[in-house]
Amino acid sequence: MKTALIFLMAGVDLQGTSAMRFNRAGSWDVLRVQRWYSQRGWFVGVNFIPSSAVNQLEMWQAATFDEHTIDRELGFAANIGISVVRVFLHDMAYIADPPGFLGRVDRFLSLADKHGISAMLVFFDGCWSPRAQLGTQPAPLEKVHNSRWLQSPTQGMLGDPAQWRQLETYVKAVVGRFHQDARVHSWDLYNEADQKALEKTISQRLPVSFSQEHHIQLRLLLLQYSFAWVRSSMPQQPLTACEWDDGHGFGMEPRFRELIRSNVDFGSFHIYGTAEQTRLVIDQMRKAYPQRPLMLTEYMARCVGSTINEILPLAHNQGVAAISWGLVQGKTNTIWPWWSWTYNMAEQEPNPWFHDLLRPN
């Protein structure tokens, strides 16, 4: 009730978006999305950030947009059979410099296209730090997994309805610019929208203001709005928003699954688990998305049994496109495991690596 009152006072129409929970307003029918997927076929992808960037802002801000490294590492990706990259945008980078940001996204898409790669673009993210600042980004914590990754929007932006017009402008500007662009594979609206456990993880080394229930409710509302904002530009690419499971019975909240399943064009999901755990989640997803394509948009954590050798053949046999986490070892430090936040890592380099496929050289 408190959340609803805040948004009504700010002039935000809750009725129009909450109605979307129970129907596929504007979404592609099964035949259209099946045709789209069959034209492209099964693919192997990777979640991409250049090795020179510690987070999304360092990737997209003008001063640190590293075209040379991006080009080189997209070339590495193409050479090992990658045809789709999943790439995280950030609302703060757009708000600070709208034309420059759109130009850099355009340049990124051109570099990817040069290597025969298309991009799944991600607007918002519920993972890792709820705080962010523009400008020079802090150095990575030594031997700590993804120590500077950012939520988008930040907790402050999320909780201030007066700023949501900027989020709407951001989403509509990006989709409006690229809605007919064949270099864009698809749109991923919100990465793990209900995720909050990672805030407790990072609080072991960094100050964190934990997300409360009203923040999670606001994320649900933002996801509802995002479907409407993206659909308003009638993109020629399909929409998704990922679900997640941990392989041990814990995963995305039902209210988020309900909204996502009622509005996406194809199903996407994350699981860092064994082949058997992954197969069980695939079976669940098939029931949730009958006749619609499925994409595993995050996997590969070698230390917990999620490996290329185990998961990729399974995904291929099931007809599920597979996008692993991490291409080139770099500033995100994702060769180190999640528990590097809790324990000091003594070794010079983990064996095996947690994420990532290649060294920078």
C-alpha positions, 0 to 999 in steps of 0.5 A: 500500500505504501508503494502504491501511494508513493507512485500515485502521488508522483502521477504514475499510473499503476493500473495500466501496468498491473493489468499486464501481469495476466496477459501477453499485451503486445507479445509475439505469438508462438508461431512468430517467435518459433519462426524467428528462432528457427531462422537463427538456429541454436547458438552458443553465446557468452556474457560479455564485458571487456577485460579492461572494465570493472563494471557496466559504467566503466564499459560505457562511459566515454572516458573508458569506452575501450573500443580497441579491447572490445574489438579484439575480444569480440574477435576472440569470441568469434574465433571460438564459435560465439555468435551472440553476446549478452551485454549489460547496459546501465541507465546512469551512463545514458542519463549522463550523456544520452547521445554519446551513450547511444553512439557507443552502443551503436559502435559496439554493435558495429564491432560485434557485427564485424565479427558475425556476432549479434547482441542481447541487450540488458537494460536493468540488473538486480545483482551486486552493489545497490550503489553507484557513482559516475566517473572513475570507477573504483579498482577491483578488490584483489582476488574478489569475484565481481567486486564492483558490479552494479545494480541498475537502477541503483537503490536510490533511483529505484526508490524515487518515483520522480526519477522514473521518467528518466528510466522510461526515457532511457529504455525508449531511447535505446529501443527507439534507436535500435528497434529495427536493427538486425545487429540486436539479437533480442532485449533482456529487460531485467537481470534477476530482478528479485535478487537480493542475496548478493547484497549480503555477500558483498556486505562482508567487505563493502558497506551496503544498504540492504534491499527491503520488501518495498524495494523488491516490490518496486523492482516488480513494478519497474519490470512491469513498466519496462515491458510497456516501454519496450513494446511501445516502440514495436521492436522487431526483436523479441523480449525476455526477462530471465528467471533463475534457480540455484539447483537446490530448490531455491530461486526466483519468487513466484510473483516475478515468475508470473509476471515474466511468463505472462509477458516475454516472447521466449523463456530465459533462465539461469542455473549454475548447477550440474548437468542433472540439476540443469536438466531438471530446470529445463524440464520445468521451463518447458512446462512454463513456456510451451512451444516457445524457445528457451535460452540458458542465459547464464551458466558455467561455474566450474567449481560447482559442476557447471562446466562447458563440457557437461552443460553445452552438450545437454543444452544442444540436445535439448535445443536450448541456446546457451550463454556462459558467463565471462569471456576474457579474464579481467578486472571483474575477477570472475575467475575467482569464486563467489565465496572469495567475498567470504574467504581470502584466496591464498593461491596465485590463481584458482584452479579451475577458474570459476568463470571466463574462458580466455586469457587477455593474450 
